Structure formats: structure tokens, C-alpha cells
């Protein structure tokens, strides 16, 4: 640090006008904290025959305060060119409310020598008055002409170098607390990649320690998700619910299996990228706000897990998967009479929703194979399901007394296929209440006792793809599929 002591004097005044101008340009008032506008020409300096362009990006690997000053030394791998007195931007790319910090480069050190310029190398930069600016490993320094992809790449590379490779996930509790949802998910993803590539030859004891350290980060990530101000998720336009992600595998013996489905949640920091990725005719990005009681995200996840049948969440990437119970504990109904247990059928709903997400099927395409797999699982669960029939008390007509033949209950029906009456049934009270008012009650029934006389319309809502119409022939087929599972 001896070389850096000569930079103790404050040089901010030399670039104050430029700082104010660039700060105004880079922070447009869009009503959203921390949105950064990238692009536009770099500053250029002209000579008689030379135009020198200074443009760079650097992910911070380490920081240290210059003794006796407010200046900060940061180290990292520079891509591009940087020189003293440049005004640059700094951003914690993974933070939900990321703000652009403006700072000035006071000096450059390369190989323990002061330089007038650094290009495409490892270097230390002295940042004017940045000791308390929040710059840390993973922060990205850049000039205004650098694109968003380059900033993101520098952010990811620095997390990989510092936390995954150098420190082997060893973080203090304070450091873990300071990480964002995005930081945690990226470190997890990068560690998974590292362990299957560069780190696959590590000793078993080292791998075991990595797993223990990763578990601390994942535990913190779960708390951050539940307590976030808002999260985003991939919403399925066809079913009206969170999109479910499941993978199908060929077992190699003529049979197939599929993974239990997760929903995909997106951190606020990544929402703009994923909004472009998932804004199509099938899906869109939707927001869940936690609210003043901090229960909005918890309730959203609980509904997706224990009503819709999702088995966990993927965070920003499919391979970053958290089991449902780590975020929201499964309800326990031990010693509660069955008639007092809320009616839910998550094991049925998950397959109905997955089927509803499929496109138009052709006889021999891959989705037809997936459909048959989902349909078998759905059929097995349909034979077990306890469903709710909307039911309304019918008062006696004028002039009749209580207990007359017209005094009783009416159940919800609809005209089904071939003009046959179909009984309306719901998998849970939430869906029933979305279609029927509070003056409607419900009667719990299984399909088996009805389907001989009526067809059954399961979960009819304004999202037809989320429901299922069951005829007697279909139900017999489902019952046949369920036989091998019976003990």
C-alpha cells in the first residue's frame, strides 16, 4: 500500500463539473430506483493525428481504504483502457435497488508501479473519496459506453473469482447478510459449474466443506426471498398460474420419467432481462409484492406449493432449485378430523397445469409423449381426489313450509359434451371462491360416485387450459392406469 500513500490529497474538484454532467445523463427519472441507461459515445481526446478512446469495464476483486484518506483502492482485471482523472461509474449489479455511483480514478498501479494508463490487465485503481460508497467484491466499474452484457459478465466473473475459486465459499455471517438474492443465486450457480469442471478433482474433504458453506448461503437466500420487498415470477397466460418447469428423461428401457415441477422466480435485479425473455404468447413476467405485513411472498409460494403442486422454486436459473419446505413449511393436520382439513389436491393440480401448458399435440411429436406421461400421473391422482361441488341452499317457494319437497340444496352443473349434464367440481376452496360467491357452500365428493350418471367438469374458470373435463370413458381409463399403484 506504500505506493498509494501519495494519493492522499483530494482531487475531486478537478472533475466536479464532469461528474455532475455525467450523473445527470446516467440517471434518467423513470420512477424506478437504480435503472441505468447504457450506450452513447465515449469521451474522446483529440491530438494532431491521434484520437484516444478510453473505455473500460472491471469487476472488483478486492478493496482496501488508503490509510488516512477517504480514498479506496480496488483491484481487478481491466478490459479496455483507463487513465487517471477519469470519471467512471460503479454499480452493484446484483442489488435489487441498484444505484449508480460516480467516482474519479486518482491513480493506477500495475505490478507495483504507478502508470499513466492501463489496458487489458490486472491493476489496482485508487478511487477518489469512495471509502464509504458501498463498493465491494462484485461491484463493476465501467465507462458509460459499455453495454449491459459486458457489465453483467464482469459482475459474474468477479463473483466466480472471489467467492467460488479463491475463497471456496468461505464468507462471514456479515458478508452473507450483505449479499443480495441475485448474488446468492449466481454464487450457487457458479459453484455448481466449477464443481463439475475446474474443481472436480478437489479432495473430498474440500468438497464436503464447500457443501456446508453453500448450505449457509442457501439458507440465507431463502430468508432473503421471503423478506424481499418484491419478487417476479414466470406467469403462464394459458393456465392463469405460475408456469411449471419439469424435465422429461428417457430411462433407456423404453420408459420415461419426469422431474417434479418447480416455478421460476426472478430477482428484481434481473427482471428487465427476463421480461424480454419471457414476454411472448405463452408466458409473461409478473410481480409479487410483499406488502406491509411481509406475508405476500410467503402466501404466494404457499399457494403454489400446497394448492398448485409445485415442488420448489428455481431462482434466476433452472439449475438453482430450492425445495418447497425450505421456504414454506408444509401444513400439518395431525390429529385433525378429515372433515376439518381444508380440501386441496396439489398432487392432481400439478399434472393438470402441466398438461394445460402443452401446445397443440401432434400424434408423433415429443409433446405427445410428454402428454401421455403427464396424463397417466394425472389419471392416477384423479381417482384419489376429494373434490368440492359448489352447493347452494334452496329456500322453499312462496306458500310452502320448511321441509317441503322443494326445500333442499342445489348443486352447480353445466351443459357438457353431447348435451349431457356435467357436475362442476373444484380441487380447492380458492378456485371455488374465485367463481362462486359466499352464499355458496360446498360438498366434498369423489368422481367415482358421479361419473356413471354425469360428466365432471374439474376447475372450470376463465382459464379453460387449467381445467379438465372427465367423461365416464376417460375415468374408466384413469382407474385402469391407477391399478398398478394399488396395494
N, C-alpha and C positions, 0 to 999 in steps of 0.2 A: 504493500500500500504506500510505500515511501514515494514512489513516482507521482502519486496522485495528490500529495500534500500541497503542491504548487497551485492547485486549483481551488484553494480555499476562498479566494476572493469572489464576490458576487458579480456575475457578468450579465445578469438578466436584463438590465436596462438597455444593453446593446441591441436586443432583439424584441423589445417590448411591443413596438408598433406592429411588427410582423406577426408576433404571437396573437395579438388581438384580432388582426385581419383573418388569419387562418382559422382561429377558433370560431369566428362568426360564420365562415364559409362551411365548416365541417359539422356544425351542429344546427341544422335546419329545424325550425319549430314545427314538428309533426304531431305534437301532443303525446309523444311516446318517449320515455327516458332512454337515452343511450342509442338511438338509431343513428347510424353513421352513413354518410354519403361518400362513396368512394368514386374515383375517376377524375378526369380532368388533367390538364398538362402540369408537368413539374416545373419548378423554377429553373431557369437556365441562365448561365453566366456567359457573356459573350467576350471574346478576345478578337484579335485581328483575324485569325484564321481558325479559331477553335471555339466550339460550343461544348461546354462540360455539363453533363446532366448528372445530378445527384439524386438517386432514387434507391431506397433500400428497405428491407424488412428483416427483423431479427426477433426470434423468440428468446426471452430472458431465461438463462440457466441458473444464475446466482446473483445475489445482491449484497452490497456492503456500504455502509454510510462512511463517507470520508471524514476522518476524525476532526472534530472542531468545526464542522460546517453542516449545512443542510443539503449538501450535495450527495448524490448517490452514484456508486459505481455498479454497473450491471455488466455481466458477461454473456456472450452468446455467439452464435455463428451468423455472421452478416452475409446477406445476399444482396448484392448491389454495391453502391458507393455511399460513403458517409464522410463528412469532414466537420471540424469544429465550427461552432456558432450556427449550425443548422437548427432550425426549429422543427421538431418532429412530434408525432402523435404516439400515444401509448394507450393500449386498451387491454382490459382483462376479458378476453373474448368469450369465456365460458360463463361470465356473470349474467344473471337474469336482467339486471338493470345496468347494463354495461355503459359506462361513461367514457368519453374520450378525454384523455389528459394531454395537455400540451406542455412540452418541456424543451429545453435547449441543450444541445451537446456542447459541453465545455471543453472536452478533451478526449483523445483517443489513445489507447495503449494496445500495441501489438507486440507480442514477445518481449514484454517488459521495456519497450521503447515507445516514447511519445511519437505520434505520427500526425502528419497534416491531412492524411486521408487513409481510409481503409476500404478494401474492395474484396468481396467474396472470401472472407477469412474469419477465424476466431479472434475476437477482440473484446477489450473492455472499454466501455463508454462512461464518461463522467457526465451525469445529468444534473443540470443546474437546479438547485432547490427542490429536489424530488425525493428527499429522505422520507417524507410523510405522505407521499402521493398514492400509496397502495400498490406500487409496482412490486412484483414478486415473481418467482419462477412460474413460467407460463404466460406472463404478460408479453404482449407483442408490441414492439416499437416499429414504426413504419412512416414513410412519407405518403403524402396524400394521393399520389398517382398509383399506389399499389392496390391491386384488386382484392376483393373479399376472399377469393380462393387462396391467394398467397398468404394472407393474414391467418386464415384458418389452418393452413398447412404448417406455418411457423408455430402456431399455438399447440397443435397436436405433436409436432416434433419435439418441442421443449418439454411437454409433459412426459413423453416417452423417455427422453434422455435423462431427465432429472429423477422422476419418481419410479419409473419402471426399471431402467438399466442401472443407474448409478446408486440409487438408494434402496432398490429392491423392495419398494412399497413401505419402507420404514418411515412413518410420519408420526409426529407427536399428536396428542389429542387436540391441541390448539390448531395445528396445521390442518387436520381433518375437518375440524369445525369451520375453518375458513374456506374450504373447498365448496364449489357450487355443485348443483345436480349435474351439470354438464361436465365439470372437472371429474367428478367421481365416475360417471359412466364412461368417459374417454379413457381414464386411467385403467379401469377394469377391462375395457375392450383392448387397449394396447398391451396390457399384461397377458391377456389370453393369446393374442397373436405372438407375443415374444416367447411364451412358454411352448408354443408349438413350432417355433422356428429357431431363432437365435439361442434361446435358453433351454432347449430340450435336453441338452447334455448336462444341465446343472445337477448337482448332487441332490439326492432325495431329501436330505435334511434341509437344504436351502429351499427346495420346492415346498416342503411342509411349512416352513416359516413364512414363505410367500402367501400360502393359502390362509394362514392365521391372520396375517396382516391385511389381506384382501377382505376377509370376513369383517374386520373392523370398519373398513371403508364402506362395504355394502350395508352394514348395519346403520351407519351414519346416513348413507344415501336414502334408505327407507324413511328415516325421520325427516330428512330434507324434503322428500316428496310429499309426505303427509302435511307438513307445515308450510309448504310453499304458498305464496300469495295466489299463484295460478299455475296450472299446467295445461298442456294441449294434448289432444289425442286424435287418432285417425278415426273418423266417423264414416260409417257405411251409409250411403244415400239410399240403398235399396231396402235395408232392414230397419233403418232408423236407430241403430245401436252402434256401439263401438265396433269397429272392424276386428274380426278374429283372425289370428295368424296361426296356421297349422301346416306342418310339413308332412308329406307322404313319402314313405320309403319302400323300396322293393326288397323284400326279405330274401329274394333269390331262390325261393322254392315254389314260385307261382302264387304266393300270397303277398299282401301288402299290409303295412301298418302306418299309422299317422300319429304325430305328436299331439299331445293335449294343447289346446289353443291358448294363446295369450292375446291381450290387447296391446297396442303400441301407444306409449305416452312420449311426448316430446317436451323437452325443457324450453322455457321461454326464450333462452338464448339462441336456440336453433329453429325457432318457429318460422322464420322467413324462408329458410332453405326448404323445410319440409312442406310449407304451404304451397310452394311451387311444385314440389314433387308429387303431392297427393291431391292437388286440385284438378280433378278430372271428372268424367261422367259417373264414376263409381264411388269415389271417396272424396273427403274434404277434411281439412284440419278444423277442429272445434276446441273451444276453450272451456276449462272448468275453473271457476274462481272459488277460493276457499271461504270467503265471507268473513264477517266479524266474529263468528263463533268458531272459526277454524275447523269446521266439520264438512265443508263442501267437497273436498277431495276425498276424504275418508268415506263419505256416503256414496260418492260416485264409484269408487273402487269396490266397496262392499256390494253394491248392486250388480256390478259387472261380474264379481266373483261368485256370489251366493244366490243370485237370481238368474243371470245370463250364462253362467257356467264357465267363464274364463278362468284359467288355472294360474294366471300370473300376469305380469306386465313385462314387456320389453321396453327398455329405456334408450331412446335415440337410435338403437340398432337391434336387429332381431336376436343377435347372439348375447345381448346383455339382458338376461331374464331373471326376474325376481319372483319367487313363488308367492302365491296369494297370501298364505298365512304369515309371511314375514311383514306384510303391510297391514292387513286387517285379519284379526283372528276369526276363525270360523265360529258361528253361533253354536252354543251348546244347549241342548234341550234335554239333558239327562234328568230323569225322574219327573218329566212333564208329560201329562197325558197327551196322547197323539192328537186328540181333538183340539187341544190348546196350542199346538205347534203351528206357526204360520205356514201356509201352503206355498212351497217353492219346488221347482223341478229343474235345477240347474243342469243336471246330467242329461235331461231331454232338450232343454233350450239351446245348449251349445251346438248340438248337431242340427237343429232346425235353423239356427242362424248361419251356420257354415254352409248348409245347403242353399239357403237364400242368397248367399254371396256369389254362388256359381253363375257363370254366364249360360246362355242357351246351349244345351247339350247336343252334341252330335253322337251318333252311335258308337264310333270307334275312337273318339278323341280322348285325351288324357283326363279332361274334366269328367267324362262319363265314368271312368274308372274311380276317380275320387268320389263322385256322387254315390256310386254303389257302396263304397266303403262307409261314407257318412250315413247313408240310408240304413245300412244294417245296424249301426250303433243307435241311430235314432229309433228304429223299429223296436229294438230290444228295450230301450228306455220307455217307449210309448206304452208298452204292455204293463209296465210297473207304475206308471204315473198316476198320482191322485190329482185330479183336475177340478177346477171350480166352475160350476154352471151358474151364470147370473140368474137370480131368482127374486121375484117381487111379490109382495103380499097383495092379494086382490080383495078389496073390500066388498061386502055384499051389495047388490044393486038396490035401488030405492024400493022400499016396501018389503024387503027380505030381512030376516033376522040373522044374527050371528049363528054360524053353524049350518047355514043352508048350503045346498049343493054348489052354489056359485061363490061361496066363501072359501078361499084357499090361496094357493100360490101359483104364479105363472112363471115359466122359465123362458129364457131367451132362445129364440130359434131364428132361422133364416131359410130362405129358399136355396137349396143346394143344387147339385147336378141332377139333370133329368127331372127337374121339378120336384125332387124328393126333399122332404123337410130335413134340416140339419140342426142339431143341437149345438149351441155356441158354448165353448169351454175355454178357460184360461189357465195358464200354467202357474199364475201367481196373482196376488191381490193387486199389485202395482198395475199390471196390464188391464185387469178388470176395471179398476177405478179410472183408468185413462179413457174408457169408453162408456161407463155407466155411472150415474150419479149416486149420491149417498143413500137415496131411498131404495136402492137395490141391495139385496143381500146376496149370499152365495151358498150353494150346496156342493159339497165335495163328492166326487163320483169318479169311478174308473170307466174307461171307454168300453171295456168288455160287457158291461151290463146294459149298454145303449145301442151299440153298433148294429145289432141284428134288426132293430126297428128304425133307427135313424143313422144318417151320416153324422160325422162330428167335425165341426169347424174349430180348429185349435188356434187361439190367439188372433182372431180377426180384428185388425186395426187398419189405420190408413196406410200401413206398410204391408201389403199383401205378401211380400217375399219373406217376412218374418213369421208367417203363419203356416199352417198345414191343414189340408182337407183330407179327412180319413174316411174311406168307404169300407163297407164290410169286407170286400175282397182284399183291400190293402191291409186291413187289420189282421185277417187270417194269415196273410203272408208274413206280417211282423211277428205274430205269435209263433209261426213256424221257425223264424230266424232266432227267436228267443229260446227255443227248446234246448239247444246245446249248453246254454248258460244255467239252466235249471238244475238244481241238485236233487 
